[in-house]
Amino acid sequence: MRSAPIPTRSTTCSRGASYDGVMKLRGVLILMSAAVLVLTGCDSDDEPQATPTPAPIESPSASPSPSPTPSQSPETVTGSDCGNEAVAVANGETISASSWSGTGADAAEVETAVVVDPEAPPGCQAFLVATIGGVRSSNVIAGDIQLDFNPPQIRTLANVDGAEGPEAFVTVQAGASTEFGALFLLDPVRPVVFDDPERGTGDLVAFGGSVTHLDGATCAPGESGTVVISSAGSQGKSYRLERGFYRFQGARLIKVRSEILRASFHELVDDYPEFSTDPFFDCFP
C-alpha cells in the first residue's frame, strides 16, 4: 500500500511580500543616506576658518614733556641793599645806554645802561647795569639824583684801572657850572670809592667849570692804573692848579701823591689832559 506523503512548511516568501519588504528597506536606506548627507553638510570635514582678530593699534607713546627752552635772559647779580633793585633792573625805564668792544685781552662785548624806578624812595631810584659774557650785574647810583632835571647818564666807557675791560663814568648831579660823576667797575658793577677823607666831594669826581674855575680827571699819562684828578682856580692872571694822583686797589682809589702848580689858562688846556677831554675819555691800558 502506497503511504501518503508527509506535508512540509514552505519557507519561500511569496513574491508580493518580498517586494514590499525590499521597497521598505530601500526607503529606510534612502532616509538614512539623506540624514547622513544632511549631517555631513552641517559637519564638514573642513575646519572653520577663524576670524582673524585685528592687531591692537598701539597708541603712540606720550612724548616726554619737552625741556624748557633756556631763558635768554642773562644771570643777574645785584649789588646794593635796595629792595627794588632786581625788579627795577628787569622792568625799569632805560634812560641811558652805551656799549664797548675791546680788542686783544679786552675783546669781550660790554653793554651798559642806566635804569630808573621813579616811584622808589630817594637813594634807590637809579641803577647802573652792565652785561658782560652772559652775566648781568647792577648797583645803585648814589648821590643827589634829580630825575626830572638832570638824570644820570653814562658819560664814558674806558679802561681806567689798567686791567681787562672798561670802567664806566656816570654823571650823577650838577651844580651851576660844574658836574659830578661816579666811576664804576663793571665786572661786577661796583662804585669806585676814594680812600681820602679830605676830599670835599667824597666819592664823586668833579669836571667842567667856567673861566674862573676848572675841574677834570683822566688817567695819568704813562702810569697804568693811576688816575689824576685836578682842580684849578683863577688867581689874578694865572691859575692855582692842584693835582691829586690816585692808584687803584680793587675798587678803591688810594692817593699816592699830589702837586700844586701855577699855570695860565692856555697851559691848563694844552698841557694837562684832564682839562682837555671828557673825564677818563682818553684812558688806555
C-alpha positions as CSV (number, residue, x, y, z in Angstrom):
1,M,0.0,0.0,0.0
2,R,1.4,3.3,-1.0
3,S,2.0,5.6,2.0
4,A,0.7,9.2,2.0
5,P,3.3,11.9,1.6
6,I,4.4,13.9,4.7
7,P,3.5,17.6,4.4
8,T,6.3,20.2,4.8
9,R,6.2,24.1,5.6
10,S,7.4,26.2,2.7
11,T,9.9,28.9,3.8
12,T,9.8,30.6,0.5
13,C,8.1,34.1,0.7
14,S,5.7,35.0,-1.8
15,R,6.7,37.4,-4.5
16,G,4.5,40.1,-3.3
17,A,5.7,40.1,0.2
18,S,9.3,40.1,-0.8
19,Y,8.9,43.1,-3.0
20,D,7.2,45.2,-0.3
21,G,10.0,44.3,2.2
22,V,12.6,45.3,-0.3
23,M,10.9,48.6,-1.0
24,K,10.6,49.4,2.6
25,L,14.3,48.6,3.1
26,R,15.2,50.9,0.3
27,G,13.2,53.7,1.7
28,V,14.9,53.3,5.1
29,L,18.3,53.3,3.4
30,I,17.4,56.4,1.4
31,L,16.2,58.2,4.5
32,M,19.4,57.2,6.3
33,S,21.5,58.3,3.4
34,A,19.7,61.7,3.3
35,A,20.2,62.1,7.1
36,V,23.9,61.3,6.7
37,L,24.2,63.8,3.9
38,V,22.5,66.5,6.0
39,L,24.6,65.8,9.0
40,T,27.7,65.7,6.8
41,G,26.8,69.0,5.3
42,C,26.3,70.5,8.7
43,D,29.5,69.0,10.0
44,S,32.0,69.3,7.2
45,D,35.4,67.8,7.4
46,D,36.8,71.4,6.6
47,E,37.9,73.2,9.7
48,P,36.0,76.5,10.2
49,Q,38.1,79.5,9.3
50,A,38.9,81.5,12.4
51,T,38.1,85.2,12.0
52,P,41.4,86.9,12.4
53,T,41.5,89.3,15.3
54,P,43.0,92.6,14.2
55,A,46.2,93.5,16.0
56,P,45.6,96.2,18.6
57,I,46.5,99.7,17.3
58,E,49.2,100.9,19.5
59,S,48.8,104.4,20.7
60,P,51.9,106.4,20.2
61,S,53.6,106.7,23.5
62,A,53.3,110.1,25.0
63,S,56.4,112.1,24.3
64,P,58.1,113.3,27.4
65,S,57.5,116.9,28.2
66,P,60.0,118.9,26.2
67,S,62.7,120.5,28.3
68,P,62.0,124.2,28.8
69,T,63.9,126.4,26.4
70,P,66.8,128.0,28.3
71,S,66.0,131.6,29.1
72,Q,67.8,134.1,27.0
73,S,67.8,136.5,29.9
74,P,71.3,136.6,31.5
75,E,72.0,135.7,35.0
76,T,71.6,138.8,37.2
77,V,73.7,139.9,40.2
78,T,72.5,142.8,42.3
79,G,74.9,144.8,44.4
80,S,73.0,147.2,46.6
81,D,70.7,147.0,49.6
82,C,67.8,148.4,47.7
83,G,64.9,146.0,47.8
84,N,63.6,147.2,44.4
85,E,66.9,146.7,42.5
86,A,66.1,143.4,40.8
87,V,62.7,144.5,39.7
88,A,63.9,147.9,38.6
89,V,66.7,146.3,36.5
90,A,64.3,143.9,34.8
91,N,61.4,146.3,34.2
92,G,62.6,149.9,34.8
93,E,63.0,152.6,32.3
94,T,66.3,152.8,30.5
95,I,67.4,156.5,30.2
96,S,71.0,156.0,29.0
97,A,72.9,153.2,27.3
98,S,76.3,152.6,25.9
99,S,78.3,149.6,24.5
100,W,82.0,148.9,24.4
101,S,84.0,146.5,22.2
102,G,87.6,145.9,23.1
103,T,90.5,144.2,21.3
104,G,93.0,141.6,22.3
105,A,92.6,140.7,26.0
106,D,89.7,143.2,26.2
107,A,87.7,141.6,23.4
108,A,84.6,141.0,25.4
109,E,81.4,142.8,24.5
110,V,80.1,145.1,27.2
111,E,76.6,146.6,27.3
112,T,75.8,149.2,29.9
113,A,72.6,151.1,30.8
114,V,71.2,153.4,33.4
115,V,67.7,152.3,34.5
116,V,65.4,154.2,36.9
117,D,62.5,153.5,39.2
118,P,60.9,156.9,39.7
119,E,58.4,155.6,42.3
120,A,61.2,154.3,44.6
121,P,62.4,156.3,47.6
122,P,65.4,158.6,47.1
123,G,68.6,156.6,47.2
124,C,67.1,153.7,45.3
125,Q,65.9,155.3,42.1
126,A,68.7,154.9,39.6
127,F,70.9,151.8,38.9
128,L,73.8,151.2,36.6
129,V,73.5,147.8,34.7
130,A,76.3,146.0,32.9
131,T,76.1,142.8,30.8
132,I,79.4,141.0,30.2
133,G,79.7,137.4,28.9
134,G,76.1,136.5,29.6
135,V,76.1,137.8,33.2
136,R,74.2,141.0,34.1
137,S,75.2,142.9,37.2
138,S,73.9,146.1,38.7
139,N,74.4,148.6,41.5
140,V,72.7,151.7,42.8
141,I,73.9,155.2,41.6
142,A,74.2,157.2,44.8
143,G,74.0,161.0,45.0
144,D,71.6,163.8,44.7
145,I,69.6,162.3,41.9
146,Q,67.2,164.7,40.1
147,L,65.4,162.5,37.6
148,D,63.2,165.3,36.2
149,F,66.0,167.9,35.7
150,N,69.4,166.1,35.4
151,P,69.0,162.3,35.3
152,P,72.2,160.1,35.4
153,Q,73.9,159.5,32.1
154,I,76.8,157.2,31.1
155,R,79.4,159.7,30.1
156,T,82.4,157.5,29.3
157,L,83.4,153.8,28.9
158,A,87.2,153.4,29.1
159,N,89.9,151.3,30.5
160,V,90.7,153.3,33.6
161,D,92.2,150.8,36.1
162,G,94.6,149.2,33.5
163,A,93.1,145.7,33.9
164,E,91.0,143.9,31.3
165,G,87.7,145.5,30.3
166,P,86.3,149.0,30.7
167,E,85.1,151.1,33.6
168,A,82.1,153.4,33.4
169,F,82.0,157.1,34.4
170,V,78.4,158.2,35.1
171,T,77.2,161.7,35.6
172,V,75.2,161.9,38.9
173,Q,74.4,165.6,39.6
174,A,75.2,169.1,38.5
175,G,75.9,172.5,40.0
176,A,75.8,175.9,38.5
177,S,78.7,175.2,36.1
178,T,80.3,172.0,37.4
179,E,79.1,168.4,37.0
180,F,79.8,165.5,39.3
181,G,80.1,161.9,38.3
182,A,80.9,158.4,39.8
183,L,83.3,155.9,38.5
184,F,82.2,152.2,38.4
185,L,83.9,148.9,37.9
186,L,81.8,146.7,35.7
187,D,82.6,143.0,36.4
188,P,80.5,143.1,38.6
189,V,79.2,146.6,38.9
190,R,80.8,148.3,41.9
191,P,81.2,152.0,42.7
192,V,84.8,153.2,43.0
193,V,85.4,154.9,46.3
194,F,88.3,157.2,47.5
195,D,90.5,156.4,50.4
196,D,90.9,160.1,51.0
197,P,88.8,161.6,53.8
198,E,89.9,165.1,52.9
199,R,88.2,165.1,49.5
200,G,85.4,167.6,49.6
201,T,83.3,165.8,47.0
202,G,83.5,162.4,48.7
203,D,83.4,159.6,46.1
204,L,82.2,161.9,43.3
205,V,84.5,163.4,40.7
206,A,84.0,167.0,39.6
207,F,84.5,168.1,36.0
208,G,83.8,171.1,33.8
209,G,83.5,174.7,35.2
210,S,84.0,178.2,33.9
211,V,86.7,180.6,33.1
212,T,87.3,181.1,36.8
213,H,87.4,177.5,38.0
214,L,88.0,174.2,36.2
215,D,87.9,170.6,37.3
216,G,88.9,167.5,35.4
217,A,90.0,163.9,35.7
218,T,91.8,161.3,33.5
219,C,94.4,158.5,33.5
220,A,97.8,159.6,34.5
221,P,100.0,159.5,31.3
222,G,102.4,156.6,31.3
223,E,101.1,155.2,34.7
224,S,98.7,152.4,34.1
225,G,96.2,152.0,36.9
226,T,96.7,155.6,38.1
227,V,94.3,158.5,37.7
228,V,94.9,162.2,38.1
229,I,92.1,164.4,39.4
230,S,92.7,168.2,39.2
231,S,91.2,171.5,40.2
232,A,92.3,174.9,39.1
233,G,91.1,178.3,40.3
234,S,92.0,181.7,38.9
235,Q,94.3,183.9,40.9
236,G,95.0,187.1,39.1
237,K,96.3,186.3,35.6
238,S,97.1,182.7,36.3
239,Y,95.6,179.6,37.9
240,R,96.5,177.7,41.0
241,L,96.4,174.1,40.0
242,E,96.1,171.2,42.4
243,R,96.6,167.7,41.1
244,G,96.0,164.5,43.0
245,F,97.2,161.1,41.8
246,Y,95.3,158.0,42.9
247,R,96.1,154.4,42.3
248,F,93.6,151.5,42.1
249,Q,93.5,148.9,44.8
250,G,90.5,146.8,43.8
251,A,87.5,149.2,43.9
252,R,89.4,151.8,46.0
253,L,91.5,154.7,44.8
254,I,94.4,155.4,47.1
255,K,96.2,158.8,47.0
256,V,99.8,158.3,46.2
257,R,101.0,161.9,45.6
258,S,99.9,165.5,44.9
259,E,101.2,168.5,43.1
260,I,100.5,172.2,43.4
261,L,101.4,174.4,40.4
262,R,100.7,177.6,38.7
263,A,99.6,177.8,35.1
264,S,98.0,180.0,32.5
265,F,94.6,179.2,31.1
266,H,96.2,178.1,27.8
267,E,98.7,175.9,29.7
268,L,95.8,174.2,31.5
269,V,94.1,173.3,28.3
270,D,97.2,172.4,26.3
271,D,99.4,170.7,28.8
272,Y,97.1,169.0,31.3
273,P,95.0,166.3,29.6
274,E,92.5,166.2,32.5
275,F,91.1,169.5,31.3
276,S,91.0,168.9,27.6
277,T,88.6,166.0,27.3
278,D,85.6,164.3,28.9
279,P,86.6,162.6,32.2
280,F,88.6,159.5,31.6
281,F,87.8,159.6,27.8
282,D,91.4,159.1,26.7
283,C,92.3,156.2,29.1
284,F,94.0,153.3,27.5
285,P,95.6,150.2,29.1
